[in-house]
Amino acid sequence: MADDLRQGYRGRIAPSPTGHLHLGHARTFLVAQQRALDAGGTLILRMDDLDGLRCTPDFSAAAIEDLRWLGLRWHEGPDLGGPHAPYTQSERMPRYAEAFERLRASGLIYPCKCSRQDVLRALSAPHEGEEEPLYPGTCRPASPGVPAEKRDGINWRFRVPDGGAVTFHDGHFGEQCAIAGRDFGDFLVWRKDGFPSYQLACAVDDALMQITEVVRGADLITSTFRQLLILRELGHTPPAFFHCELMNDETGARLAKRNDALSLRTLRAQGRTPEEVRRLMLDV
């Protein structure tokens, strides 16, 4: 069923509380805030906390504290509530289960027994150098069908339309195009531990929260193609997308949460002011 017509700009920032936020996260979130302000719209904070092995309440609390210290403000979120609550993914499981069953009924997902490493890579938003490998189709049925297996206890993949072009206009990088089956393959939508993949949860939440523009890092462009396929099959109008340049450290490596020296928490502890941290984002 298609979305209702959206009224006004709705953006979001969606940290994954698996560690302390660094300058790269902060810069992307500041861009998201500015685009919401420029549009006179609403900004939402959502915690993407489905990585049960690494996400902790302490990291969630730290993210909110650090972002507020930096000067970010949002209109809806886990600390504010709002009409689309809850804003923490681990509290939204029934929504993902419903989307899964709709995809199953369409015949576009199938159970897969392959590659535990693929599942681990689907725990959270992909990082540079950790992109989900092109699936060789080992468990893919010869033709689409409605599988009867139980949802949990096995991995599930989305059957991409081989050779089909998936396109979108990016607000920063311009026209983007990928060929399904060549640039990305059948991807995970549900894990055997009973949780949805990043791709499914993110697509469902952006639709149900009526997000009109997703602002995030350029490392997630390939994820956008996958999520567009999910949104199309679920009958949702996709948001616009604006992917930001990634930030590198002094060695040229992409910033990661393991680089604690450039985390907001560490910079705060060093006595840096929010203004100094904003200047650092231009220098790194």
N, C-alpha and C positions, 0 to 999 in steps of 0.2 A: 504494500500500500504506500503510495507516494506521500512525501511530507506535505504538511500544510505550507502555504506560501509564507516565507519568512519575512518578518518585519524588522528592518534595521540591521545594523552590523553587530555580529556576535563573534568575538575572537576568544581564544583560549591560550593559556600556558599550562603545560602538562608535564611537570617534572616526574621522573621516576626516582623514588626515595631509596636508592641503592648506595648512596654515599653523599658527600657534601657537594653542593653545586659549585661549579667553577666559573671562570670569566666567560667562557664560551656560552654556557647556559644563560648567564646573566645578560649578555649582549643580545641573544636571540629573544629573551623574554622582554627586554626593554624595547626592542623593535616591535614586538607584538603589542605592548602597551601603547606605544606611540601611534601605531596604525589604528588601534581602537579609539584613541583620543581624537585623531584627525578625522575619523568617520563619525564622531559623536556617538559611539556605540558602547556596547557592554563587553567587558573582559571577564573571563571565567578562569578560576584556578581549579584544576583537576589533578588529583594524585594518581598516577599510573603505577599502581603498587602490586601488580600480579606476579612479580618475581618473588615468591614466598621465601626463597633461600637468602635473598639479599635485602629486600625491602624491610624497613623497621619503622615503628612509630617515632623513634628518636630522629631518624633522618627526615621523616615527614615534618615534624615539629621544627627541626633545624632549617628546612627549606623555607617554611613560612616566615620564620624569624629573620633569616638572611635576606629574603626578598623584600620584606617590609623595611628592613634597615637600609637597603639599597635605594628605596624610594618607590618600589612597585606597589600599585594599588589595583585591586580587582573588585568586581561588583557581586560576584557569586563564587562560593567555594566552600571547602570543608570547614573553614573557620567562620564563615558568614551565613551559610545556608543559602536558600534561594529556591525558585520554582522548579528547578531541575535536580534537586538533591536526591540521593547522596552524590557527592563529588569525589568519592574514593572508589576506584575500580573494584576492589575486593568486596565492596558492598553492593555491587551491581550485577552479580552473577546471573540472576534470573533473566535479565535483558539479553545477555550473551547466549544463554541456553535457548531462548526463544529464536534468536537469529540463526543459531546453529540448526534448529529443527526446520526452519524455513529453507535453508540452503540444502539440507538433506532431502526435503520433499521435492526440491527442484532437480535433484539428480546430479548436482554439480560438485558434491564432495564425496570422498570415498575413504575407507579405512586404510591405514598404511602401517606396516610393521618395520619400516626401514629406519636406519640411522638415528640412533639416540642423540648424536651430536647435532643433527638438524633441530631436534626438539629443544636442546639447550640453547641454541641460537635464537629460538623463537620466544624465549622467556621475556625479553624486553625489547625496546627499540634497538635495531641493529646499529653497530658501530663500524666505523671505517675499517676495512680489512676483515670484517666478520659477517659479510653478507651471506644470506642463505644460499647454499650451492644450487646450481641448476639440477633439479631433480631428474633422474634418468627414466622415471616412469615404471619402475620395477613393480609396484603394486597397483598401477593404474588399470582399471577395467577397460576392456576393448571398446565398450560403449557406455554412455551415461546410464545410470540407473538409481533406484532408491534403495540403498543398503539397509539391512535390518539390524546390523550390529548395535550394541549399546553404545551410547556416546562416550562414556568414560572407560578407561582401561586400555585404550588403543589411540594411536595418533590418527588425525584426519587431515586430508589435503583437499585444497580447492583445485578443480580441474580447469586449467586455463584454456582459452580458445587458441590452440596452436596456429601461429601465423597471423593472428589478429593484431592489428595496431591499436594500442592504447595511447591516447593523447590527452594533454591538458596544457593550458597556458599558465606558466608560472609568473607571478607578479614581479619577480626579480630576474630570473634567468630566461624568460620568454618561452617560446613553444618547446614542448617536451614530447617525445614519442618513444615508445618501446614496443618491440614485437614479442608477444606472448609465445612462450616455447623456445625463444631464441635468447632474449635478454633476461628473462626470468621464467622459471618453470612452475610446476604445480607446487603450491606453498602450503605450509601448515596453517590450519585455522583452529584446531583443537588438540590439546595435548593429553596423553594418556593418564596424566595425574589429575585430570578433571578440570583443567583451566583452559580458557581460550588463549590463542596466540595473540601477540601484539597486534597483528594485522586485523583480526576480527574485532577485538575489543576496542581498538582505536576508531575503526570505521563506524561501529555501532554507536559509540559514545558521541562522536562528532555529529552524527545524524540526529540522535535523540536529544542532544543538547542544542540542536538547531544552530550549530556553528556555521557562519557564513564565510569565514576565511581562516585557514590553518596557517600559522606562521611557525616554522621550525627549521632545523638545520638541513643543509644540502645533502648530508649523508642519508636522508630519508626520502630522496626523490624516487628511488626504486620501490620503496614501500608505498609511495603514492599510487603507482600503477596498480599494485595489488589491491589496495584499498578501494580504488575506483571500480575495479571489477566486483568487489563485494557489495559496494553501495549500489551499483547498477542492478545486481541480481536481487537485492533486497527492496528495490523500488524507491530508494532515497535519492534526492537531489544532492549531488556532491557539492562541497564547499569550494570556494576559490583557494588557491595555494600560493604561498610566498615563502620560498626557501632561502635561508640566509647563508652567507659565506661562513665557512668554518674558521675557527681560530686555531692557530698553531703556537707552540711554545718557542723559546729562543733557539731550539735545535731544528725547528721546522716540523716537529711531530704534532699531530692533532691533539688538542687538549682532551684529557680524559679524567675521570673521577679519581684515578689512582695518582694523578699529579696534584697532590694535596697542597703543594706550595702556592698554587694559584686558585685555591678554593676560596670562596667568599668567607668561610669560617676562619681560615688561617689569616687572611688579610685583615679581617676585623680584629683578630687577636693581636696582630702586629701594630694596632692603633691606626690603621689606614681609615680615612674618612670615605663616605660614599662618593664624594666628588673626586678623590684621588683614584678610587677604583674605577670610576667611569673613564678617567683619563688613561688608566692602564689598558682598558679595552681597545683603545686606539693605538697603543704602542706594541701590544703583543702580536 
